[in-house]
Amino acid sequence: MASVFTITTGETLNTHESFKSHLPWGSCKNVSNSKDCDVILAFCPVTSRVGTDIEAALRAIPEGKPLALVVLHHTLDSNYTLPDTKRFMKRADSITVDCLFTDDGLMRCPCNDDAVRAVAKFLQQHGKRSQRGKLALGLLILILLCAAISTFSNQAAELVHTKKELELMQQNYKELDRKAKKEINYLKEDVENYKELDRKAKEEINSLKEEVENCKESDRVAKEEINSLKEEVENYKELDRKAKKEINYLKEDVENYKELEGEAKKEINSLKEQVENCKELDRKAKKEINSLKEEVENYKELDRKAKKEINYLKEDVENYKELEGEAKKEINSLKEQVENCKELDRKAKKEINSLKEEVENYKELDRKAKKEINYLKEDVESYKELEGEAKKEINYLKEDVENYKESDRKAKEEINSLKEQVENCKESDKDTEKRYLKSLLTP
């Protein structure tokens, strides 16, 4: 016999008592609270939606005990199509059955008969766990029988031994029942813990999937950006190669001009020897002196321009140093390095234009030198006599020319030194570009 605690979650029109009366006699015993019961028998009448009513009923029913839930459907149709109410039952060790009823009480139909049999079977299964009363009654009967028989039989000792065995069996059963209940509770807790762990694992797996998708997207974007940067690097290499070719052409022009300048110097020296051989200078000597004065002024002008060019070269050296420092600082950003490379390419073009202008200036100087040589040739033919004052003035002018040549030589040395510094800066810049390109192309 199972101890049953009855709960109704709505108006049943007293059909729950009628349902209990159809259960086999002796299959259950009513108790007044859920702590003393073996099974909770709950009746849930459907008033709105099946799922909503069942969930509300389960919230009102205490947990921790086996549950038999009887869902009552109010209808006049004995062939009423029942919904699947078992899917709303989430508790372990429980059953759900459906019953049809009208305003007059339970309906006579196979559905109700099946529900009564299922609940009776459930109570019988859980009643086996409450056989303490039967055992106690059986033991009492056995004791009385043993006492009665002990006066008529010499088997009293055997009966006493049997009594002790039954008491021991009863104690063992109680201990086993207590341990079984504890084990069931532990298993329920483990099941809940495993469900929670499974839910967390699914959430973590979904989060990891999202991270993998994000990583794939970022990797695709990075590859596209790398390809774009590689194309820019290739374009810069092509521009740098063309610039180097143009610089080599300009260097060849400068070398050719230097050779022409050397030949001009030799011819000037020859003419100076002819001037030394002249003995007399006439009136035209004064004109020649004026011409030489103008030449000195021209040389002074050239010297001034050379100094300006030296200052420009110094500024270029400082600019190249600043560019080298900026390049070293900006290597950390790939896009900024590409922009700096474009800036260096633009400045290289400017430098090429500057060298072209320098070559044109040298050509202009060479043309003027040739004109001056022609003038000197004509003047040498016309010189006949030289006056003392002319000689003195010529000597003064020669000293001025020598001083200018000395200053011009020093200026050229300084220009060469600055050019070497510029070349060193360019070489350093090229090394920086190579290191940058190498770091760029290194995976």
C-alpha positions in Angstrom: 0.0 0.0 0.0 1.3 3.4 -1.0 0.8 6.6 1.0 -0.7 9.2 -1.3 -1.0 13.0 -0.9 -3.7 14.4 -3.2 -3.4 17.9 -4.8 -5.9 19.6 -7.1 -4.7 22.7 -9.1 -8.2 23.8 -10.2 -11.9 23.1 -10.2 -12.4 19.3 -10.8 -16.2 19.1 -10.0 -15.2 16.4 -7.5 -14.0 14.1 -10.3 -10.7 13.5 -8.4 -12.6 11.6 -5.7 -14.4 9.6 -8.4 -11.1 8.7 -10.0 -9.6 7.6 -6.7 -12.7 5.4 -6.1 -11.9 3.5 -9.3 -8.4 2.5 -8.0 -8.1 -1.1 -6.7 -8.9 -1.4 -3.0 -5.9 -1.3 -0.7 -3.6 0.3 -3.4 -3.3 3.6 -1.6 -3.6 5.3 1.7 -4.3 9.0 2.0 -2.0 11.2 4.1 -2.3 14.9 5.0 1.1 16.3 3.9 3.7 15.6 1.2 6.5 14.7 3.7 4.8 11.6 4.9 3.6 10.4 1.5 5.2 7.9 -0.9 3.5 9.3 -4.1 1.9 12.7 -4.9 -1.4 12.3 -6.9 -2.2 15.6 -8.7 -5.3 16.5 -10.7 -4.9 19.3 -13.3 -8.1 20.5 -15.0 -7.4 22.1 -18.4 -9.0 25.6 -18.4 -7.0 27.5 -21.1 -4.0 25.9 -22.9 -2.7 22.5 -22.0 0.9 23.4 -21.8 0.3 26.6 -19.7 -2.0 24.8 -17.3 0.4 21.9 -16.8 3.4 24.2 -16.3 1.5 26.2 -13.7 0.4 22.9 -11.9 4.0 21.7 -11.8 5.1 24.9 -10.2 2.5 24.4 -7.4 3.4 20.7 -6.8 6.3 20.0 -4.3 9.3 18.2 -5.7 11.3 15.3 -4.4 8.5 12.7 -4.5 7.2 10.5 -7.3 4.4 12.2 -9.1 1.3 10.9 -10.9 -0.3 13.8 -12.8 -3.9 13.3 -14.0 -4.8 15.9 -16.7 -8.6 16.4 -16.8 -10.2 17.4 -20.1 -13.8 18.7 -20.0 -15.6 17.4 -23.1 -18.8 15.7 -24.2 -17.0 13.7 -27.0 -15.9 10.2 -25.9 -13.6 10.2 -29.0 -12.0 13.4 -28.1 -8.5 13.8 -29.7 -6.1 14.2 -26.8 -3.0 16.4 -27.0 0.5 15.1 -26.2 0.6 16.0 -22.5 3.6 13.9 -21.6 6.0 16.2 -23.4 5.3 18.9 -20.8 6.5 16.6 -17.9 10.1 17.4 -17.1 10.4 15.6 -13.8 12.0 12.2 -13.2 10.1 9.3 -11.6 6.7 10.6 -12.8 3.8 9.7 -15.1 1.2 11.8 -16.9 -2.3 10.4 -17.8 -5.3 12.0 -19.5 -9.0 11.7 -18.3 -12.2 12.9 -19.9 -15.0 14.3 -17.7 -18.3 16.2 -18.0 -20.4 18.2 -15.7 -21.9 14.9 -14.3 -18.5 13.4 -13.5 -16.0 11.0 -15.1 -16.9 9.8 -18.6 -17.1 6.0 -19.2 -14.6 5.5 -21.9 -11.4 3.4 -22.7 -9.2 6.5 -22.1 -10.3 6.8 -18.5 -9.9 3.0 -17.9 -6.3 3.2 -19.3 -5.6 6.2 -17.0 -6.8 4.3 -13.9 -4.8 1.2 -14.7 -1.6 3.3 -15.3 -2.0 5.2 -12.0 -2.8 1.9 -10.1 0.4 0.3 -11.6 2.4 3.4 -10.6 1.2 3.3 -7.1 1.8 -0.5 -6.8 5.4 0.0 -8.0 6.1 2.7 -5.4 4.1 1.0 -2.7 6.8 -1.7 -2.6 9.0 0.9 -1.0 6.4 1.2 1.9 6.0 -2.4 3.1 7.1 -1.6 6.7 3.5 -1.8 8.0 2.9 -5.2 6.3 6.2 -6.5 7.7 5.4 -5.3 11.2 1.9 -6.8 11.0 3.4 -10.1 9.7 6.0 -10.1 12.4 3.3 -9.6 15.1 1.2 -12.5 13.7 4.3 -14.7 13.5 5.2 -13.9 17.1 1.7 -14.8 18.3 1.7 -18.0 16.3 5.1 -18.8 17.7 3.9 -18.2 21.3 0.8 -20.4 20.7 2.8 -23.2 19.0 5.6 -23.1 21.6 3.3 -24.7 24.2 2.4 -27.6 21.9 5.7 -28.1 20.1 9.3 -28.5 20.8 10.1 -26.1 17.9 9.9 -23.0 20.0 13.6 -22.4 19.7 13.3 -22.5 16.0 10.5 -20.0 15.9 12.5 -17.7 18.1 15.4 -18.0 15.7 13.0 -17.3 12.8 11.8 -14.2 14.6 15.3 -12.9 15.1 16.0 -13.5 11.4 12.9 -11.6 10.4 13.8 -8.7 12.6 17.3 -8.7 11.1 15.8 -8.8 7.6 13.5 -5.8 8.6 16.5 -3.8 9.8 18.5 -4.7 6.6 15.6 -3.6 4.5 15.3 -0.3 6.3 19.0 0.3 5.8 18.9 -0.6 2.1 15.9 1.6 1.6 17.6 4.6 3.2 20.8 4.0 1.1 18.7 3.7 -2.0 17.0 7.0 -1.4 20.3 8.7 -0.8 21.8 7.2 -3.9 18.8 8.3 -5.9 19.2 11.9 -4.6 22.9 11.9 -5.5 22.1 10.6 -9.0 19.5 13.4 -9.4 22.0 16.0 -8.4 24.6 14.5 -10.8 22.0 14.5 -13.6 21.3 18.2 -13.0 25.0 19.0 -12.8 25.6 17.2 -16.1 22.8 19.1 -17.7 24.3 22.4 -16.6 27.7 21.4 -17.8 26.3 20.3 -21.1 24.5 23.6 -21.5 27.7 25.6 -20.7 29.7 23.4 -23.1 27.2 24.1 -25.9 27.4 27.8 -25.2 31.2 27.7 -25.2 31.2 25.7 -28.5 29.0 28.3 -30.1 31.3 31.1 -28.8 34.3 29.3 -30.2 32.6 28.8 -33.6 31.9 32.6 -33.7 35.6 33.3 -32.9 36.7 30.9 -35.6 34.5 32.7 -38.1 35.9 36.1 -37.0 39.4 34.8 -37.3 38.8 33.6 -40.8 37.3 36.9 -41.8 40.2 38.9 -40.3 42.7 36.5 -42.0 41.0 37.1 -45.4 41.1 40.9 -44.9 44.8 40.7 -43.9 45.7 38.6 -47.0 44.0 41.2 -49.3 45.9 44.0 -47.6 49.2 42.1 -48.0 48.5 41.6 -51.7 47.8 45.3 -52.1 51.0 46.2 -50.3 53.0 43.8 -52.5 51.7 45.5 -55.6 52.7 48.9 -54.3 56.2 47.6 -53.4 56.6 46.2 -57.0 55.6 49.6 -58.4 58.1 51.4 -56.2 60.8 49.0 -57.3 60.1 49.8 -60.9 60.2 53.6 -60.2 63.5 53.2 -58.3 65.0 51.2 -61.1 64.1 53.9 -63.7 65.5 56.6 -61.3 68.8 54.8 -61.0 69.1 54.5 -64.8 68.5 58.3 -65.2 71.1 59.1 -62.5 73.7 56.9 -64.3 73.0 58.9 -67.5 73.5 62.2 -65.6 76.7 60.9 -64.1 78.1 60.1 -67.5 77.2 63.6 -68.7 79.1 65.1 -65.6 82.2 63.0 -66.4 82.1 64.2 -70.0 81.9 67.8 -68.8 84.8 67.3 -66.5 87.0 66.1 -69.4 86.0 69.2 -71.4 86.8 71.4 -68.5 90.3 69.8 -68.2 91.0 70.5 -71.8 89.8 74.1 -71.4 92.2 74.5 -68.5 95.1 73.3 -70.6 94.3 75.7 -73.4 94.0 78.6 -70.9 97.4 77.8 -69.5 98.8 77.8 -73.1 97.3 81.2 -73.7 98.7 82.5 -70.4 102.2 81.5 -71.6 101.6 83.5 -74.8 100.5 86.5 -72.7 103.8 86.3 -70.7 105.7 86.4 -74.0 104.0 89.7 -75.1 106.2 92.7 -74.6 104.2 95.7 -75.4 100.6 96.5 -75.0 98.9 99.4 -76.7 95.7 101.2 -76.0 93.8 98.1 -76.4 95.4 96.7 -73.3 93.2 99.0 -71.2 90.2 97.5 -72.9 91.6 94.1 -72.1 92.1 95.1 -68.5 88.5 96.2 -68.4 87.5 92.9 -69.9 89.6 91.1 -67.3 88.0 93.1 -64.6 84.6 92.0 -65.9 85.9 88.5 -65.9 86.9 88.8 -62.3 83.5 90.1 -61.5 82.0 87.1 -63.4 84.3 84.8 -61.4 83.1 86.5 -58.2 79.5 86.0 -59.3 80.3 82.4 -60.1 81.9 82.1 -56.6 78.8 83.5 -55.0 76.6 81.1 -57.0 79.0 78.3 -55.9 78.5 79.3 -52.3 74.8 79.4 -52.7 75.0 75.9 -54.3 77.1 74.8 -51.3 74.4 76.1 -49.0 71.7 74.3 -51.0 73.7 71.1 -50.9 74.1 71.5 -47.1 70.4 71.9 -46.8 69.9 68.8 -49.0 72.3 66.9 -46.7 70.3 68.0 -43.7 67.1 67.1 -45.4 68.5 63.7 -46.3 69.5 63.2 -42.7 66.0 64.2 -41.5 64.5 61.9 -44.1 66.7 59.0 -42.9 65.6 59.6 -39.3 62.0 59.8 -40.3 62.3 56.6 -42.3 63.7 54.8 -39.3 60.9 56.0 -37.1 58.2 55.2 -39.6 59.3 51.6 -40.4 56.8 50.3 -37.8 53.8 51.2 -40.0 53.7 49.5 -43.4 51.4 51.9 -45.1 53.4 54.9 -43.8 56.6 53.3 -45.2 55.0 53.0 -48.6 54.0 56.6 -48.5 57.6 57.5 -47.5 58.9 55.5 -50.4 56.7 57.5 -52.7 58.0 60.7 -51.0 61.6 59.5 -51.5 60.9 58.8 -55.2 59.5 62.3 -55.6 62.6 63.8 -54.0 64.8 61.6 -56.2 63.1 63.1 -59.2 63.7 66.6 -57.8 67.3 65.7 -57.3 67.5 64.4 -60.9 66.1 67.7 -62.1 68.6 69.6 -59.9 71.4 67.6 -61.5 70.1 68.3 -64.9 70.1 72.0 -64.1 73.7 71.7 -62.8 74.8 70.0 -66.0 73.2 72.8 -68.0 75.0 75.3 -65.8 78.3 73.5 -66.5 77.6 73.5 -70.2 76.9 77.3 -70.0 80.2 77.8 -68.2 82.0 75.7 -70.8 80.4 77.8 -73.6 81.5 81.0 -71.9 85.0 79.6 -71.4 85.3 78.9 -75.1 84.1 82.4 -75.9 86.7 83.8 -73.5 89.4 81.7 -75.1 88.5 83.1 -78.5 88.6 86.6 -77.1 92.0 85.9 -75.6 93.3 84.6 -78.9 92.2 87.7 -80.7 93.7 89.9 -78.0 97.1 88.1 -78.1 97.4 88.8 -81.8 96.7 92.5 -81.2 99.0 93.0 -78.2 102.3 94.7 -79.2 103.4 96.8 -76.3 102.8 96.8 -72.6 103.1 99.8 -70.4 104.5 99.6 -66.9 101.2 100.4 -65.3 99.5 97.8 -67.4 102.0 95.2 -66.2 101.4 96.2 -62.6 97.7 96.1 -63.1 98.0 92.8 -64.9 100.0 91.4 -62.0 97.4 92.7 -59.5 94.7 91.1 -61.6 96.8 87.9 -61.8 97.0 87.9 -58.0 93.2 88.4 -57.9 92.8 85.5 -60.4 95.1 83.3 -58.3 93.2 84.2 -55.2 89.9 83.5 -56.9 91.3 80.2 -58.3 92.4 79.3 -54.8 89.0 80.1 -53.4 87.4 78.3 -56.3 89.5 75.3 -55.7 88.5 75.3 -52.0 84.9 75.8 -53.0 85.2 72.8 -55.4 86.8 70.7 -52.6 83.9 71.7 -50.3 81.4 70.9 -53.1 83.1 67.5 -53.6 83.0 66.9 -49.8 79.3 67.8 -49.7 78.7 65.6 -52.8 80.4 62.7 -50.9 78.1 63.4 -47.9 75.1 63.5 -50.2 76.3 60.2 -51.8 76.7 58.7 -48.3 73.3 59.9 -47.3 71.9 58.4 -50.5 73.7 55.1 -49.8 72.4 55.2 -46.3 68.9 55.9 -47.6 69.2 53.0 -50.1 70.3 50.7 -47.3 67.3 51.8 -45.3 65.1 51.2 -48.3 66.6 47.8 -48.8 66.1 46.9 -45.1 62.6 48.1 -45.3 61.8 46.2 -48.5 63.5 43.1 -47.0 61.4 43.4 -43.8 58.3 44.0 -46.0 58.9 40.9 -48.2 59.9 38.7 -45.2 56.8 36.7 -44.1 
